[in-house]
Amino acid sequence: MGDKVRKKTLYYTFDEFLEKFGYTREKAIYEIKHHGIKASYTLPRLKTLLPFGGPYGHPSLIPRNEVERYAAIIAENESPPTQYMDKDRQPAFSSELEAAVSCWMALFSDATPAKVATHTREKAMSWLSKNRPELEESQHKRIATLLTPDARKSGGAPPATE
């Protein structure tokens, strides 16, 4: 019993981190990587806990001092571009914009050129259907088209010449 109480006070679980900051899973993983937050990771198949700082699996425990450090960073640097994710704080919240950014982060936040080269519109459609089923199919199509990297787009009118 003492260990459970101790872990609760020393660490945040990944779900608690999501709830504290109101992030989607994709946004939280991006922020953890981007800000170098030390976290322990669980490998899904082995169900083993890895030491802090490993970039494998999904984050499972995040030290409380790392969460507090991150909270201070974002409080100091919070800017309008991150507010689009918070429908409770942002009066101009757009579920379509939030879905587009979350999908982009899931598919491309750490994308290599090789990964971009294999991207298809259908991958974005699949992600949206699975993760944002409340949106209409026409919204999924718009977002998937928007998220197709320029390098993968073809067709359309040739560029205008002067």
C-alpha positions as CSV (number, residue, x, y, z in Angstrom):
1,M,0.0,0.0,0.0
2,G,2.8,2.4,0.9
3,D,4.4,2.0,-2.6
4,K,1.1,2.9,-4.3
5,V,0.8,6.1,-2.2
6,R,4.5,6.9,-2.8
7,K,4.2,6.5,-6.6
8,K,1.0,8.6,-6.6
9,T,2.8,11.5,-4.9
10,L,6.1,11.3,-6.8
11,Y,4.8,10.5,-10.2
12,Y,2.0,11.4,-12.6
13,T,0.6,8.6,-14.7
14,F,0.4,9.4,-18.4
15,D,-3.4,9.6,-18.1
16,E,-3.0,12.1,-15.3
17,F,-0.6,14.2,-17.5
18,L,-3.2,14.2,-20.3
19,E,-5.9,15.3,-17.9
20,K,-3.8,18.0,-16.2
21,F,-3.0,19.7,-19.5
22,G,-6.1,18.8,-21.5
23,Y,-4.0,17.1,-24.2
24,T,-4.8,14.4,-26.7
25,R,-2.4,11.4,-26.5
26,E,-0.6,12.6,-29.7
27,K,-0.2,16.2,-28.3
28,A,1.1,14.8,-25.0
29,I,3.7,12.5,-26.6
30,Y,4.8,15.4,-28.9
31,E,5.2,17.7,-25.8
32,I,7.1,15.1,-23.8
33,K,9.6,14.5,-26.7
34,H,9.8,18.2,-27.7
35,H,10.5,19.5,-24.1
36,G,12.8,16.6,-23.1
37,I,10.5,15.5,-20.3
38,K,12.0,12.5,-18.5
39,A,9.4,9.7,-18.3
40,S,9.5,5.9,-17.9
41,Y,8.1,3.9,-20.8
42,T,6.2,0.7,-20.9
43,L,6.8,-1.6,-23.8
44,P,3.3,-2.8,-24.9
45,R,4.3,-6.4,-25.7
46,L,6.7,-7.0,-22.8
47,K,4.8,-4.9,-20.2
48,T,8.1,-4.0,-18.7
49,L,9.0,-0.6,-17.3
50,L,12.1,1.0,-18.8
51,P,14.3,3.5,-17.0
52,F,13.6,7.2,-17.3
53,G,14.4,8.9,-20.6
54,G,13.9,5.9,-22.9
55,P,12.0,6.8,-26.2
56,Y,10.3,3.4,-26.5
57,G,6.7,2.4,-26.1
58,H,4.2,4.8,-24.4
59,P,5.0,7.0,-21.5
60,S,3.7,5.5,-18.3
61,L,5.1,7.4,-15.3
62,I,6.3,11.0,-15.3
63,P,8.1,12.4,-12.2
64,R,6.2,15.1,-10.5
65,N,9.2,17.5,-10.7
66,E,9.3,17.0,-14.5
67,V,5.6,17.8,-14.8
68,E,6.1,20.9,-12.6
69,R,9.1,22.0,-14.7
70,Y,7.0,21.6,-17.9
71,A,4.0,23.5,-16.4
72,A,6.4,26.4,-15.6
73,I,7.8,26.3,-19.2
74,I,4.4,26.5,-20.8
75,A,3.0,29.1,-18.4
76,E,6.0,31.3,-19.3
77,N,5.8,30.6,-23.0
78,E,2.1,30.0,-23.6
79,S,1.1,31.6,-26.9
80,P,-2.1,31.8,-28.9
81,P,-1.1,29.0,-31.3
82,T,-1.5,26.4,-28.5
83,Q,-4.9,27.7,-27.4
84,Y,-6.7,26.1,-30.3
85,M,-6.6,22.8,-28.5
86,D,-8.7,24.0,-25.5
87,K,-12.3,24.3,-26.3
88,D,-13.1,25.4,-22.8
89,R,-10.7,28.4,-23.0
90,Q,-10.9,29.3,-26.6
91,P,-14.1,31.0,-27.8
92,A,-13.0,30.5,-31.5
93,F,-12.3,26.7,-31.0
94,S,-12.6,24.7,-34.1
95,S,-12.9,20.9,-33.8
96,E,-11.8,20.6,-37.4
97,L,-8.6,22.6,-36.7
98,E,-7.9,20.6,-33.6
99,A,-8.4,17.3,-35.5
100,A,-6.2,18.4,-38.3
101,V,-3.3,19.4,-36.0
102,S,-3.7,16.2,-33.9
103,C,-3.7,14.1,-37.0
104,W,-0.6,15.9,-38.4
105,M,1.2,15.5,-35.1
106,A,0.4,11.7,-35.1
107,L,1.5,11.2,-38.7
108,F,4.3,13.7,-39.1
109,S,5.7,15.2,-35.9
110,D,8.8,13.1,-36.1
111,A,8.5,12.1,-39.8
112,T,11.6,11.3,-41.9
113,P,11.6,12.0,-45.6
114,A,11.1,8.3,-46.2
115,K,7.9,8.3,-44.0
116,V,6.6,11.3,-45.9
117,A,7.3,9.6,-49.2
118,T,5.0,6.7,-48.2
119,H,2.2,8.9,-46.9
120,T,-1.2,8.5,-48.6
121,R,-4.4,10.5,-48.1
122,E,-6.0,7.2,-46.9
123,K,-3.6,7.1,-43.9
124,A,-5.0,10.4,-42.7
125,M,-8.5,9.3,-43.5
126,S,-8.0,6.2,-41.4
127,W,-6.5,8.1,-38.5
128,L,-9.4,10.5,-38.5
129,S,-12.0,7.8,-38.7
130,K,-10.5,6.0,-35.8
131,N,-9.6,9.0,-33.6
132,R,-12.2,11.7,-34.6
133,P,-15.4,9.6,-35.5
134,E,-17.6,12.5,-34.4
135,L,-16.6,14.5,-37.5
136,E,-18.4,14.1,-40.8
137,E,-16.8,12.3,-43.7
138,S,-16.6,15.6,-45.7
139,Q,-14.6,17.0,-42.8
140,H,-12.3,14.0,-42.8
141,K,-11.8,14.5,-46.6
142,R,-11.0,18.2,-46.2
143,I,-8.5,17.5,-43.4
144,A,-6.8,14.6,-45.3
145,T,-6.4,16.7,-48.4
146,L,-4.9,19.6,-46.3
147,L,-2.5,17.2,-44.5
148,T,-1.1,15.7,-47.7
149,P,2.5,17.0,-47.9
150,D,3.2,19.2,-50.8
151,A,5.8,16.7,-52.0
152,R,3.1,14.1,-52.4
153,K,0.5,16.3,-54.2
154,S,0.2,16.0,-57.9
155,G,-2.3,17.0,-60.5
156,G,-4.1,20.2,-60.8
157,A,-3.4,23.2,-63.0
158,P,0.2,23.9,-63.9
159,P,1.8,26.9,-62.2
160,A,1.0,30.2,-63.9
161,T,3.8,31.7,-65.9
162,E,4.3,35.4,-66.4
